[in-house]
């Protein structure tokens, strides 16, 4: 029983030492802010989005690979 109480105390101490995670303010975020932190330009983002949409629609793999080549 003593060991159980010791482990519970240790776990409470570990949890209290952790800092709370930072929250993102959703009011001030926009797509350009999000993409600004990721080093990708708008053209590549649009091509990637097009690849994703075409993939979901069942497009030809050669078309998807050709578009992916443009991302390089």
FENJORA-V662647 format. One line per field, one symbol per residue. ss: DSSP state (H for helix, E for strand, C for the rest). phi: phi as a letter, one per 30 degrees, with the letter a starting at -180 (. if undefined). burial: 1 if it has 9 or more other C-alpha atoms within 8 Angstrom, else 0. A space follows every 50 residues. Layout:
BEGIN
ss: ???
phi: ???
burial: ???
END
This chain:
BEGIN
ss: CHHHHHHHHHHHHHHHHCCCCCCCCCCCCCHHHHHHHCCCCHHHHHHHHH HHHHHHCCCCHHHHHHHHHHCC
phi: .dddddddddddddddddddddccdddccbdddddddcdbdddddddddd dddddddidddddddddddddd
burial: 00000000000000000000000000000000011000000001101100 1001100010000100110000
END
